Amino acid sequence: MRSRCPLEERLLQKRNSRENLDRFIPNRSAMDFDFAHYMLTQGRKGKENPSRYGRDYRKQLAKAMNMNRTRILAFKNKPSPPDKPANSKPQRHIPQTPETTLDAPHLIDDYYLNLLDWGSSNVIAIALADTVTFEVEMGPVTSVSWAVDGRHIAIGLDNSEVQLWDSTAKQYLRTLRGCHRSRLGSLAWNNHILTTGGMDGRIVNNDVRIRSHIVETYRGHEREVCGLKWSASGQQLASGGNDNLLHIWDNRSVAPTQWLHRLEDHTAARNLLASGGGGNDRCIKFWNTHTGACLNSVDTGSLVCALLWNINERELLSSHGFTQNQLTLWKYPSMVRIAEHTGHTSRVLHMAQSPNGCTVATAAGERL
């Protein structure tokens, strides 16, 4: 047998070592490479912001088809989810019974009047037939509204006049005449401007500092004006009428007496207006006062008598008529019902909020 030379021996060893070497390839049966490739290349195209509903649908579809694709490369157990942070804000208590109940004899049962208001000095004014709470005889009262100072109060009368009073001194100040031709059912203050709305469909701005008090007249309603509200900035006025129209007026425009938006969708947080419909409509609608667009509509199931925004929370309180005569507290913007109160036996026509926003006064029938 021929012996190998040292060079041949080294070449043979090198060749044998190459034949025995190989890469380690792990078992890939648990790895979904096709799905991984799709997710890395095509799955995210055009879906940078996928909707929550699309994600939920895909999860339900994968579950129904027994496709477990929560993870593609599973080398260890899924970590446990982190603990949810504790809610540091205490849950607010909403009472289910009224704090106080008062008799309100001779309260006029009229959907188009505004007979209750709560001033900044923490005094409630309510009109009962021909008197206001500080017992002054003046004829049938159809509306009341506190000035911003919480001391002066405007009282609208059935004879189309407006009386101004100092509630602290119980002193009569003056009467505004010539604004309307019939009863005056709505009032709204904007600093020294008192805006009045009447059964004649007219809206009048009155400067209470001067003798000739009528400074502007708005004409846009064909029937009685039953609601007036100035925006917090004092630049826009919302008016609602018995003609099922809602108008937005802008006093900064070159023609302030021409309405900025006419909102006709009723059938009976900023720049947001909430309105309530009558017995045929039953809806609360939300409007953008800059564009006039209807943002949302919620069917409440009954006549909407009054609305109040909570000044401390993103909430809306609504009062209703037949069949339950309830108060409903809504979370905005989801419009989920937070609470309901059913203590009144007749439609809750009037609501007023305390200066601190923690208490609400309601009036219905002959109860306050």
DAZIGI-V387727 format. One line per field, one symbol per residue. ss: DSSP state (2 for helix, 1 for strand, 0 for the rest). psi: psi as a letter, one per 30 degrees, with the letter a starting at -180 (. if undefined). burial: 1 if it has 16 or more other ideal C-beta (glycine too) atoms within 10 Angstrom, else 0. A space follows every 50 residues. Layout:
ss: ???
psi: ???
burial: ???
This chain:
ss: 00000222222222222222000000000000222222222000000000 02222222222222000000000000000000000000000000000000 00100000000001011100000111110011000000001111110000 01111110000111110000111111000000011111110011111100 01111110000001111110000011111100000111111000011111 00000000001110000000011111000000111111000001111110 00011111100000111111000000111110000111111000000001 111000000111110010
psi: kkkkleeeeeeeeeeeeeffklljjlkgfgkieeeeeeefefffkghfik leeeeeeeeeeeeeghjjhekejjflkklkllkkkkjfjkkkkjkflkek klkikgkkikfgljgkkjlfghkkkkkjcgllfgikkglkkflkkklefg ekkkjklfgglkkkkjfefhkkelkklgelfaljfkkkkicgkjkkklff flkkkkjffleifjfkkkjfkfakjgkkkklefgfkkkkklfggkkkkkj gflfifgkkekjjgfkg.ekgkkklklaffegkkkkkjfefgkjelkkjf flkjelkkkkfflilkkkklbkffhlkkkkkkgfhkkelkkhfkflkjfk kkklefgfkkklkkchk.
burial: 00000000000000000000000000000001000000000000000000 00000000000000000000000000000000000000000000000000 00010010000111111110001111110011100001001111111001 11111111011111101000000001001100111111110011111111 11111101000010000101100111111110000111111101111111 10000000111010010000001111110011111110100000000101 01111111110000111111100011111101000000001001001111 111000000111110011
